[in-house]
């Protein structure tokens, strides 16, 4: 991450105050302290020349760490009235930019500091409950195949050309986002493809960014720990599709939320739907699946026979949306057809792990952590499974409790369901498992349901059940995908589903040799 810092001209604290619409409290000596060359809201990440954004938080106020920020080289502090009082009490003499809601102006200030108010790169934003990561990877991969220099920002990683940095969250904080966009501009990136979460839209993380093209994949239950209801969740997503935030839209109208968005969208919008589905009538592009992974995309003056590079019927629509995105961006149809054939290798998304062979079950790890995504993952694996289809899943603690039973019901479409722990955080994992188990047992299917709390043991149990059927069986470990840790009681323990599943398969093969 240390290399991802752009060169900036620098702004005075007074200029930052004008942009923020706030007041400047200048406490510095007559000679001043310097220009603002960067912005951060993490006191541990402050570098010399930074504006430290001291925001109010759930457990502490950022101003509580003002002394630490000053010691690391901050030249000014952006905060609210409460924060200003805290800074004064701490005896820190940095200039203060004081506004009522500092988070709401952080994007505008960051854009000015990093010079990203007029970007020289195309911006493509992808939002939706499921499919954001895969669709973003598909678009980025296809653009790369067309010899475009691409940046990618999302759940798994930030990528600028060949440089990759693991992501902390789906969409970075606005100060980090503008810093990354400035680096991309310096490095002559042509296109930036990024995931845009509902949290990011609600919390001003993408303020100061306007997307040339914004995509909506779908909407289903998730994040109702953050949003009070589905209407609020939808409203957050819909706020991306306004003239202030995007120039054009591509909307999948397979679900009611997509159709609602298309009906109210105030920016020029193109719609896409599956043939014979509820959104097909009147859709601009229609997707008709043919054989496994193959489909026909029909639109205005266009009919393309395409193939998804990724497994699963749901990836047909993800690939179709990537193809239409490129068409909307002006790329010729024949080039698009070739470009989307490129396998983007999306970490933790229907990712096959372990050895292959007649004695080995198909084993995949997927990030599916919503009811719809779990059901879609199982449905995608079912056609190639002649033996038992075994799914391992849990649910995150301190997150949307209402979806847990629904995830259990979705998982019960498999032959064997092993309910285990995901990231329990500070919740009682047994309580989380109980909700999933109740949903699975009430699903009315013939699935065999087991409870194995320790995730490592649950994965080993799945291998034990599936192994006798060899390659006829399938194991799907869902929920965590690319994640490399498991959070329990505030501690993140090293844990990667892909490594654990691979080890369990190898151990079983060795035992059977």
N, C-alpha and C positions, 0 to 999 in steps of 0.2 A: 504493500500500500504506500510505502514511503516514496516510490517513484511516481505515484499518481498525484503530483502537485504541479499545477501550471504556473507559468510566469504571469504576473499581474502588474498593472501599472500602479495600483495603489489608490485608495480613496482616503480623504480625511475623515475623522469621526463626525465632523460637522456635515459632510456630504452624506454620510450614512444616515444621520439623523433626518436630513431633508427627505431622503428617499423613503425612510420609514414613517415619515409624518409624525415624528416624535420630538421631544425636547432634548437638547444636549446639556448635560451637566458636566462641565469641564473642570476637573479637579487637578489637572496636571500643572507642573511648574511652567514658567514663562517659555522655556525652550521647547515645550511640547514633548511628546513621546513617540511620534512617528505615524506613518500611514498604515492603513488597513490593507493587507495583501491576501488575507484568507479569512474564512469564517468556519467556526465549529461550535457545536452545542455540547461537546463532551470535554470536560475540563482535563481529562487524561490525554486528550489528543491535541491540545493546544500547541501550536508552533509559534516561533517568534514572528510578530507581525499580524497575528490573528485578531479578529473580533470574536470575543467569546459571547455566545448567546446563552444567557442564564435564564432558563425558562422555568416556570412553576411545574412541579411534577407531582405524581400521586404520593410519593413517600418523602420527597425532599425538594427544596428549591435549588435550582442551579446556582443561585447567588451564594449558597452556602459554600461553594467551592471557588469563589472568586479569588481568594488569596492564592490558591494553587494555580489557577489560570494565569494570574499576574506573574507568578514566579516562573512560569513556563514561557513567558514572552508575549502574552496578550497585550494589545495596545489600546483596547477599548472594550466595553461591555454593553451588550444589548439586553435590556431587561424591562420588567414592569415596576410599578411603584413599590411593591413589597420587596422586590429584589434590590431596588435602589437603596431602600432603608437598610437592608442586610449588608450591602456593600459598604455603605457609610459606616455602619457599626463595626465592620471588620477592619476599618482603617485603610482600605485600598484606595489609592489616589488616581485610578484610571478614569478617563472620560467615560461618561455613561450616556447611552442613547436609551431614553425611557419612553415606552409606549404602553398603552393599556393591554394590548395582546401581542406580545413580541413574536409568537409563533406565526401569526397571520401576516407579518411583514418580512419574515426571515427569507422567504423565496425571492422577493423583490430586491432585498439588500444583497443577498448572495449573488443574484444575477448581475447586479451592478458591479460588485467587487470582482467577480470572475469574468466579466465582459461577455456574458452569454445572453444578453438581451436580444441580440440579433444573430442567431446561430447560422453557421455556414454548412450545416449538415441536415439531412432529412431525418425527421423524427417520426417513428412509428410506435404507437402505444397499444398494448393489448390488455384488456380487462375482461373479467368474467370469473365465475366460481371455479370452474374446471377448464383445463386446457390452456391456461395462460402460458405456462412455461414451455410446453411442447410447441405451441403455435409460434411463440417468439423464437424458439430455436429453429424451427422450420423456415421461418422468414429469413432469419440471419444466415442460415446455411445456404439457402437458395440465392440470396444476394451475394454471398461469397462466391458461389459457383458462377455468378455473372461478373466476376472480377471487381466487385465493389469492396471497398475497405469498410468493415462493419464493426460497430460497437454493440455490446449486448449487456443489458442490466436486468437482473431478475432474481428469482428465489434462490437459484443455485450459485450463481457467480456473476461477477462483473468481468467483461472481457473487452479488451481494446486491442484489436489485431490479435497477436499471438499471446499477449499478456493476460493472465487469468488471476483473479483474486476472489476467494470465497465471499459470499454475501452474508451479511448479518440479518437482513430482512428483505422482503420482496422488492420494495421500493425504498431507496435510501432517503434519509432526511434531506430537506431541500438544500441545505448548505453543502452536503456531500454530493448530491446530484449535480448541482451547478459546477462544483469542482471537477467532477468526472467529465461533464460535457465540455468544459474548458480544455481538459487534457485531450479529449477526442478531437477537438478542433485543432489543437496544436499538432496532433499527429495525423492530420489530413484524413480523418475518418469521413466516409461518404454518408453512411446511414447509421443511426442509433435505433436499435430495436429494444424496447423495454416493457416489462410488465408493470402495470399500474393497479395497485390494490385499492380496495375501498377505504382501508385505513389511510393510505397515502392521500386520497382525495379529501377525506374528512379532516385530516390533520395538516393540510396545506403543504404536503411534501413535494407536490409537483407544481406549486405556484411559480410563476415566471417561465414556465415551459409551455409552448404551443406545439401540438403534434400535427404534422402534415396529414397523417392518417391515423385514426383511432379504431380499434376493433373491439367488438363485444362478442364473446363466445357463447355464454349461457349464464343463467343464474339459478342457483338452488340453495337449500339451507346450509348456511355456514356463518360463522362470526356473529352469531346472535348473542354472544357475550359482550360484544362491542356495540352492535346496532340493536336498538330496542325491538325492532320487528323487521319483516322482509321489505316493507315499503321504505323504511329508512335505508336499508341495505341497498335497495334498488336506486333510491335517490342519490346515494353517494356514487354509485357506478355511473348513473345517468349524467352526473355533473361533468364527466369527462367529455361528453358530447355536446358542448356548447361552443359558440364562436370564439370565446376567450381561450378555450383550451384545445380546440382541434379545428382543422380545415375541412376534412371529410371523414366519413364514417363507413365502416363495413360492419353490418349487424347480422348475426345469425338469428333467424326468426323461428327456429324450431320449438322454442318454448314461449310461454305467454309473456314473459318479461322482455324477450327480444322483440316480440310483436308490439308490445306497449312502447318500448323505446323507439322503434322505427316510426310509430304513429306520431310521436311527439318530438322527434329529433329536429332541432333547429338548424343543423348543418346539413349540407348535401350528403345523402346517405344511399348506399348500395346494400341490398339485402341478399341473403343466401339461405337456402333451406334444402333439406333432404326431399327428394322426390316422394310423392305420396304422403308426405307429412302434413301437419296442420298449417305450416307456414308456406307450403309450396306454391299455392295459388297467389299470383302477383309478385312472387320473389324475382329479383333481377337475375340471380344465378340459382340453378337447381343442380343438386348432386345426386346422381343415380349410381348406387353401388353395383358393380358387376361381379367379378370373381373376387377372391380374397385379396384385399388391398387395392384392387383395380376399380376405377370409377369413371364416369363420364360427367364432365362439368359443362353445363350448357348455360349460356348467357347471351347478352346482346351481341349478335354477329359472331359468336364464339361457340365452338363445340370442341372440347379437348378430352381425349382419352388419357387419363393420368393413372399413376400408381403411387400409393403411399409407401414411403421407405420404412415406415414403422408399423409394428403389429397392432391389431385391434381395430374394430370397426369405427370406434370413436376417433381414431387417428385419420380416417378418411375425411371427416369434416375438418379436422385441424389442418390437414394438407390442402384441402380445397380452399380454406380461408387464406392460407399462405399464398396459394396460386392467384386468387383473386386480388390479394393485396398487391402483388407484383404487377398484375395487369393494370390496376388502378394507378400505380406509380409510373406507368408508361412503358413497361418492358414488353417486348413482342411476345406473342402467344407461343411461338415455337421455342423461344429461349426459356420461357417460363416452364413449359412442359418438361424440358430437360433439367432445369435447375432444381425442381422440387423432387427429383429422383435421388438427390444427395441425402444420404443418411446423416442426420445431425448429431446422432448419439446424445440423447438427452439423459443425463445422469439421474438414476432413480425413477425413471418413467418407463415402465414395462421393460426394465433392464434385465437381460438374461445373465445369470451368474452360474458359476461352477462349471464342471466338465460336461461334455455331451457324450452320448452313446446309447446303445440299446438298453443298458442296465441302469441308466440315470434318468430320473424324472426331469421334465422341463421345470426349471426353477427361475422365478422372476421376482424382482423387487419393484414395487410401485408406490408412488406418493399418495395414492388414493386415500383421502381422509374425510370425505363427505359421503353420505348415503348414495348419491347418484354416481359418484366416481367409483365407489366400491362395486356397485352393481355392474357398471360398465366394464370394469376390469375383469370381473368374473365372466361376463358374457363374451368378452373378447377371447378369453382363454378356453371357453367351453368347446368350440368346434374342433379344436386340435387335441382334445383330451378324451381318450377312450377309457381310461382308468379313473381313479378317484381324483377329484379336484379339491385340494386342501388349501384353505386360506387361513392365514395368521393375522390377527388384527387386534388393536386396542383403540383407545381414544385419549386425546390430550386432556390433562387436568387443567383447571382454571380457564377452560374454553367452553364454547357453546355446549351446555349440558343437554339441550333439547334434541341434539342429533344422535346421541349415543344409542338409544334404542333403535332408531331408524338405521343406523349403521349395522347393528346386529341383524335386523331383518334383511338388509341387503346382502350381508355376508352369508345368510342362510340359503342363498341360491347356489352356493357351493355344495359339495358332497360332505365335506368335513370342515367345521369351523373351530379354530383354536383361539379362544379369547385370552388375551395377555395384556401386559402393560405397554403403553406407548411412552409419552412423557407425562407421568402423573403430576409432576411439579409438587405443589404442597398439599394436594388432595390425597385422600385415602384411596390407594389404587384398587382396593377391594370394592369400594363403592362404585368406582367407574366401571369396573368389570361387570358388576351386578346389573347395571343398566343395559350394557351391551348384551349380556346373557339373556335378560328378560326379552329384549327385542328379538333375538335369534330364536328363542324357544317358542315365542308366540307367532312366528312367521308362518307356521302351517306347512312347512316343507319337511322333507325326509332327511334333512342334514343331520349328521352326527355332530354334537356340540360338546366341546371339552373346555376346561378352564385350566390354564397353566400360567401362573402369575409372572414368573421370571421369563423375560422375553427370549433370552438365549435358550432356555429349556424348551420353550414353546416352539422355537424354530427346529430344534433337534427332534421334538416330538412329531412335527410335520414331516420331516424327512423319514422318521421311523415308520410312519403310516404309509407314505407314498412309495417308499423304496421297493417293496416287493413287486409292485406293478411295473417297475422300470420306466421306460420312456413313454408308456401309456398314461402315466400319472403326471399331474401338474401341481406344483407348489407355488402359491402366491403369498408373499409377505408384504402386507400393505400398510400404509400410514405414515412411514417415516422417509421412504425413498432415499434421497441423496444425503440425508442427515448423518452426521458422524458422532453424535452424542445423544445421551438419554438423560433428561433432566429429572432428578429426584430430590425433593426437599432442598431446592436451591443449589444443588450441585450437579454440574453436567459431567456425566461419566462417559468415557470413550465407548462408543457403540455404533457399529455400522451394520445394518441388516445384510448388506451384500457380503461383507466379510464373514459374518456369522453363518449365513446360509451356505456359503462356499465351504467353510470349514466343516459344517455338519455333513454336507454331501461327501466331502473327501473322507471324513472319518467313517461314514457308513460304507463307502466303497472299499476302504481298507479293511474293515471288519468282515466284509463279504468276500474278500479276495481269497 
